[in-house]
Structures are given as C-alpha cells and as structure tokens.
Amino acid sequence: MNNQLIGSLMICFAFFSHKSFAQINDVTTPLHNLAPNYSTPYKIPKIDEVKNALDRVYHFLEESTASNLVNGANAIVNSAHDIDDQTTFAPSSFRLTSYEWGVTYAGMLHAAEATGEHYFKEYTKSRLQLIADLAKFYSDKGFEKKTAVHSVLYPDALDDAGALCAAMIKAERFGLDLKLLPFIENFVAYISKKQFRLADGTLARNRPQKNTLWLDDLFMSVPALAQMGKFSGKDKYFDDAVKQVKQFSDRMFNDQKGIYMHGWVASMQVKPEFHWARANGWAIMAMIELLEVLPVNHPGRDDILSQLRLHIKGLAAYQSGTGFWHQLLDRNDSYLETSSTAIYTYAIARAINKGYVDGMTYGPMVLLGWNAVETKIGADGTVDGTCVGTGMGFDPAFYYYRPTHKYAAHGYGPVLLAGAEVIRLLKNEKYQIDDSAIQLTKTN
C-alpha cells in the first residue's frame, strides 16, 4: 500500500471519526433522551406480565407444599376415617401452620380477587382444609402431645396465632365454608387473654429481655383482632387493635425518620434503634389491615390513618434507586431485601387504591418496587433475596449478615399480595412515561 493511499485512508478515518463524535453533543442530539443504564427495568408493568409472575409463584407453591395428609401407615388420607394418631402433613418444603403461611393464604385469596382465577383460592381452601381436618381429629381425641397442628390447638406465642387466625377469618368471609370457627376463637382467645402484656395492655414478650416490644407483633396481633371485630361485630376487638398500633407507635416510631425501630426494651434507658426493613413491613401491613375493616366512625380511625401516612412518607425517603429497600432502612451499605420491598409495594399500592394516599405522589415508587421484586422471581417461581427468620439484635452486624434464601417462607405471601395489588392499581389508575419518567396520567 503506497503512502498516498495510506494518507487518504487516514484522512477519511479522521473525517468520519470527527463526524461521529460531532453527532452526539448538545447541539446535534437531545441528550435528555439518551437511554439510562437502569439496574432494574424502568417501565410501567403490564397486567399480564404481573399475572404471569403470580402464576409462576403459585405453581411453585402448589408443587412444593403438602396437598394431602399421610397416616401412620404412610398412606394418603382420603377421608377423615383414614386419620389416625400418627397422621401428619405429607412431606413438603414449607410449614402449613406457620405465620408466614398465614400471609401466603391471604395472598392467594387476594390474587384470586385481583385476577379472577379460582386456582389461587383453591390453594388456600385445600391447605386450610388439611389443617382443619387434622386439628379436629386431635382436638376430639384430646391429644396434647406434639403434633403437626400443636400450635393451632395450643398456641404459645403471637407467631402461632395472629397471621393464621387472620387468614382463617378471611377464608370464612370469602365463603370457603371450612368451619374454622373453633380454631379462630382459640387463636383470638390466646391473643386477647393469654399473651403477655405490659401494664398498659401493650402486647409484649419476655425475650430476649424482660418487657420487650417486637415491632413484628403488630402484624402478629392487629390483623387478627381487626378481622375478628368485623367477623363478630364486637367493638372490643377493634379497640384493642387500635390501642396496639397507638401504643407501639408511641414507643417505637421515630418521628424524624418516619420509620420504626425493631425492638424496644423497657429497662434500657437508651433504646438502640435498628430500623429493620421487614419489621417495618409488618407494621405498615398491620395498619392497612386494620383500616380495611375498622368502622368509619370509630374514634381511633383518624389516628391510624395519620400514622399510616407518616409511615408511608418515611418509607418513601428510603427507597433505593434500584427500587428495593435496604435490610436496615437507613443504612445504605446493608443489603437490598426482597420481602420488605414486596410488603411496601403491596401496602402503599393498597393505600393508593383505597384513597388513603395520593397515586400521583406514590404510584411511581410502587411500580418501581414491583419491577424490582419481579427480578427476584425465578422462572421456576422461587423468590430470591429474602432475609431468613430474624430475632432481635442490638448491634448492626446482626442485621447486616442475616442470610437470604429462596426457601425463606417470608417472601411468598408478600409477593402474592404485591402483585395482586399492583394489578388493581394498573386497573384503577393510568400511568405513562412522560419526559422519560413514570407519571400518573393527568385527567384534566
């Protein structure tokens, strides 16, 4: 190749390089339209996409949770006559009587309402039927030994009683006709009369220290009390539920941050504040559940609504750019956690749909939250990134290093609730991309 040709090629290369460079500048290109490199899809979800995600979760849970009983001969129980004193649930990956599964039963019912698909409802009906059949057998026999339904017949903690009780009442109100009233009354009696309380009636525990409040316990009590108030028509249950929210909030809500501490110990003069994400999720869900059934003329309703709005405003300030919230809400170097993000997505979407908060203000963050959660739902329906069961700690390392696992049961109910409520939101409100940002479509 001669020097003249080489020179010509270099001139052409320089010309086209300069031309390419010149094409992208403030004069030649609308730079505000350049595509950002989002880590989470930035889009308005489509209803069929959300439903597809819920279907994947459903199929995984249908296959990985017990759908029948097996007796002492290891034979499948086909009728109540086949139950013996060694009967238990068939082997599975999740416990049907845990509080996490109380949330899952409620989530399935919610998904059935939002999608119109009966199989979500049938999941809850079939599993609660197994619990009822087995519990009735052992109750009639007067068994007090440890069985698969021991916590149903002999609850010994709010974890045993609250979430499962609320789900049972919802199932009865849903028309599933499972004859669950004896178990419902047993759970409510435990919450109302047997659980340890402080002198002012606040539900408490004596672990890890004496006279300790766990923020989690708002959800382990308030929804059951609220649902029982609706189910029975007795105001005493509403009154107790309202009292719990107000007295927990007085002690545990940080007015400056707009979020709750996880644990409160009466004997500590200085109360360490660790704002654990999922506990804040249980708190916001408890308020949503209470407002759902609390009579409009109840004297405590305005206080609960005000507290919910303060909490939502506080949580909004801590959502990360990924759409997730952090394991410790106000510590950005703690990991991004799935179950709490799903709970906030559900609760804030529900608050918008019920008119408690503004959809223009909070709708975009809800959709971002769902987009984030959906990235953690596998093709097989497993949910990743959920913190495992967690006690109470008073140092940051305890929370920072809690493991996550796809079989952490806490993730599945919240994901079902979140997806169902986002479907409702997308039906109720119209969102669009306006100048590259998700916005509520203006109606006037």
Summary of the structure (lengths in Angstrom):
residues: 444
radius of gyration: 25.5
end to end distance: 69.0
largest distance: 103.1
contacts: 1487
relative contact order: 0.12
helix: 55%
strand: 8%
